[in-house]
């Protein structure tokens, strides 16, 4: 925008830059941190070592070990 008032040609800085941002994933929800960890996470019993697959949205500390009944922890 030559006059910085909204007039002028779009050129390379207009729609092209928005398209590049969308291609890179800018503005889209991407999996980060705990979401990625939840895909391959396990709950482990600190007493007997029993391992169970972590269920998304369910804290490991709310689960009881099927073998000994103790509280499970995130591995």
C-alpha angles and dihedrals in degrees: 000000000000098000097033090230099104096269126109136059122320094227121165095322098064125059094356093064092048090052091051091051092052091048090053091050097251109160095016126109110254128183114258140162114342094014090063092042090053092063095066102018128125137198115230131195110234091206106050103008096242111162126211130177113261113246115219112249094015115100114228089226090065091059125086122217111256091218106044106008096238123136116274123231131207114263 
